[in-house]
Amino acid sequence: MKIEIKGPIISSSVQWIYDLFEMEATSPKKVKEQLKNAKDNEDVEVEINSGGGSVFAGSEIYTMLKDYGGNVTVKIVGLAASAASVIAMAGNKVMMSPTGQIMIHNASISGVNGDKNTLNHEAGVLESIDSTIAYAYELKTGMTEKELLDMMNKETWLSPKKALDYGFIDEIMFTENNQNSFVASVNCEIIPQQVIDKLRNELLGKGGISNLLNNTEETAEKSTKKSSNELELAKAKLKLKINL
């Protein structure tokens, strides 16, 4: 059975928006639904190409894969960065394409407002999150927390050979003698929260589009041409905002 970890790592509550606009994204709910279809703890292959995203969603996916009763093989086919690199550590065996990359760094938070006490508190939260992330790497690599936190502070990019040397992966795919290769930078395309909130209000607040999302296929087929045009317009607006 194959599970794909592609696009940004997002919370389950916004998966429907990415699905609506046919954008790649991975949430805990999406992975959980696929694992439910696994029969008799069959072997699972997890294919990763993601620039990361929500650290807590990544933690939930990591935990689900670690808790799975069958064998889990992870294949990093492009990029496993940030939260996606944590998910990669869940494999019983972790493999990496000769052209792949792993990136590890400190957790970050956006949109924080408040006085010095609030900011100091958030700094403490981030330190705690970094420590838990480092522990996932530590369990896989055998490196010390200090070594890993230092690599995270520097935002470390690992080629297949370096990832193998450090113990982040168990094998380089296809051949034992690979040369390091460059990979293109990844546009994670995480939809800003304010855009999600606005879309939720606009789309679900309109009867026509609400029908498209919530009613049966028969009802959706009877939706008016106006509703279809509104949906296409909303898609275009969202894609424009992401590209800006």
C-alpha positions in Angstrom: 0.0 0.0 0.0 1.3 3.4 -0.9 0.7 6.7 1.0 1.8 10.0 -0.6 3.0 12.9 1.5 2.9 15.7 -1.0 2.5 19.4 -0.8 2.3 21.3 2.5 1.5 19.6 5.8 -1.8 21.1 6.9 -4.3 20.6 9.7 -7.3 18.3 8.9 -9.8 21.2 9.3 -8.5 22.9 6.1 -7.9 19.9 3.9 -11.2 20.5 2.1 -10.1 23.8 0.8 -7.0 22.4 -0.8 -9.1 19.6 -2.3 -11.6 22.0 -3.6 -8.9 23.9 -5.5 -7.1 20.7 -6.5 -4.0 21.6 -4.7 -1.6 19.0 -3.3 -1.6 18.9 0.5 -1.4 16.3 3.3 -3.3 16.3 6.6 -3.5 13.8 9.4 -7.1 13.0 8.4 -6.0 12.2 4.9 -3.3 9.8 6.1 -5.6 8.2 8.7 -8.2 7.4 6.1 -5.6 5.7 3.9 -4.2 3.7 6.9 -7.7 2.5 7.6 -7.7 0.8 4.2 -4.6 -1.2 5.0 -5.4 -4.9 5.3 -3.9 -7.2 8.0 -1.1 -4.7 8.8 0.2 -5.0 5.2 3.5 -3.3 4.3 3.1 0.5 3.8 5.3 2.6 1.5 5.3 6.3 2.3 6.4 8.6 -0.6 7.5 12.1 0.5 8.0 15.3 -1.5 7.0 18.2 0.8 8.4 21.5 2.0 6.7 21.0 5.4 4.1 23.0 7.2 2.2 22.6 10.5 4.5 21.0 13.1 1.6 19.6 15.0 0.0 18.1 12.0 3.4 16.6 11.1 3.7 15.2 14.6 0.3 13.5 14.4 1.2 11.9 11.1 4.5 10.8 12.4 2.8 9.2 15.5 0.2 7.4 13.3 3.0 5.9 11.1 5.1 4.9 14.1 2.1 3.3 15.8 1.1 1.3 12.7 1.3 -2.4 13.2 2.9 -3.3 9.9 6.2 -2.4 8.2 6.6 1.2 7.1 9.1 2.1 4.4 9.7 5.8 3.7 11.0 7.0 0.3 12.1 10.6 0.0 11.6 11.2 -3.7 12.2 15.0 -3.7 12.3 17.1 -0.6 11.5 16.2 3.0 11.8 19.6 4.8 10.7 20.9 8.2 7.6 19.0 9.4 8.0 16.5 6.4 11.5 15.6 7.6 9.9 14.6 11.0 7.4 12.4 9.2 10.2 10.7 7.3 11.7 9.6 10.6 8.7 7.3 11.2 9.9 4.7 8.7 11.2 1.3 9.8 13.4 1.9 6.8 14.1 5.3 5.2 15.3 5.5 1.6 16.2 8.6 -0.4 16.5 9.4 -4.1 19.9 10.4 -5.3 18.5 13.8 -6.2 16.6 14.2 -2.9 17.2 16.6 0.0 16.3 16.7 3.7 16.1 20.1 5.5 15.9 20.5 9.2 15.4 23.8 11.1 13.9 25.5 14.1 10.2 25.8 14.5 8.7 29.2 13.8 5.4 31.0 14.5 3.7 33.8 12.7 1.1 36.4 13.7 2.2 36.8 17.3 1.2 40.0 19.0 1.7 41.1 22.6 4.1 42.5 25.1 7.5 41.2 26.1 5.9 38.6 28.5 3.8 37.2 25.6 6.8 37.1 23.3 9.1 35.5 25.9 6.4 32.9 26.5 6.1 32.1 22.8 9.9 31.8 22.7 9.7 29.2 25.4 7.0 27.3 23.5 9.2 27.3 20.4 12.2 26.0 22.4 10.0 23.1 23.7 8.8 22.3 20.2 12.4 22.3 18.9 13.3 19.8 21.6 10.5 17.4 20.6 11.5 17.7 17.0 15.1 16.9 17.8 14.0 13.9 19.8 12.4 12.4 16.7 15.7 12.8 14.8 17.6 11.5 17.8 15.6 8.3 17.9 16.4 7.7 14.2 20.0 8.8 14.0 21.4 8.1 17.5 22.9 11.7 17.5 22.8 13.8 20.7 20.1 16.4 21.2 22.8 19.1 21.3 24.2 18.1 18.0 20.8 18.0 16.4 19.7 21.4 17.9 22.8 22.9 16.5 22.0 21.6 13.0 18.5 22.9 13.4 19.8 26.4 14.4 21.8 26.5 11.3 19.0 25.3 9.0 20.8 22.3 7.7 20.3 20.8 4.2 21.3 17.2 3.8 22.3 15.6 0.5 21.7 11.8 0.2 25.3 11.0 1.2 25.2 13.4 4.2 21.8 12.1 5.3 23.2 8.5 5.1 26.3 9.5 7.1 24.3 11.2 9.8 21.8 8.3 10.0 18.7 10.2 8.8 18.3 7.5 6.1 19.2 3.9 5.8 19.7 3.7 2.0 20.2 5.7 -1.1 17.8 4.5 -3.8 18.9 2.8 -7.0 22.7 2.6 -6.5 25.4 2.7 -3.8 27.6 5.1 -5.7 25.7 8.3 -6.2 27.0 11.8 -6.7 25.4 14.7 -4.9 22.8 16.5 -7.0 21.0 19.8 -6.8 17.2 19.9 -6.6 14.9 22.8 -7.4 13.6 24.9 -4.6 10.1 23.9 -3.5 7.1 26.3 -3.4 5.2 24.9 -0.4 2.1 26.8 -1.4 0.6 27.0 2.1 -2.6 29.0 2.0 -2.5 31.9 4.4 -4.9 31.6 7.3 -6.6 34.9 6.5 -7.3 33.6 3.0 -8.7 30.4 4.4 -11.0 32.3 6.7 -12.2 34.6 4.0 -12.8 31.7 1.6 -14.7 29.8 4.2 -17.0 32.7 4.9 -17.5 33.6 1.2 -18.0 30.0 -0.1 -20.0 28.5 2.6 -22.1 31.7 3.0 -23.4 31.3 -0.6 -26.2 28.8 -1.1 -25.1 27.8 -4.6 -21.5 27.0 -3.6 -22.6 25.5 -0.3 -24.7 23.0 -2.3 -21.7 22.1 -4.4 -19.7 21.3 -1.2 -22.3 19.7 1.0 -25.2 18.3 -1.1 -25.4 15.0 -3.1 -23.9 14.6 -6.5 -27.5 14.8 -8.0 -28.1 18.2 -6.3 -24.6 19.4 -7.3 -25.4 18.6 -10.9 -28.5 20.8 -10.8 -26.5 23.8 -9.4 -26.9 26.9 -11.5 -24.4 28.2 -14.0 -24.0 31.2 -11.8 -22.7 29.0 -8.9 -20.2 27.4 -11.2 -18.9 30.8 -12.3 -18.6 31.9 -8.7 -16.6 28.8 -7.8 -14.2 29.3 -10.8 -13.8 33.0 -9.8 -13.0 32.0 -6.2 -10.4 29.6 -7.5 -8.8 32.2 -9.7 -8.7 34.7 -6.8 -7.1 32.2 -4.5 -4.4 31.2 -7.0 -3.6 34.8 -7.6 -3.2 35.5 -3.9 -0.9 32.5 -3.4 1.3 33.6 -6.3 1.7 37.2 -5.1 
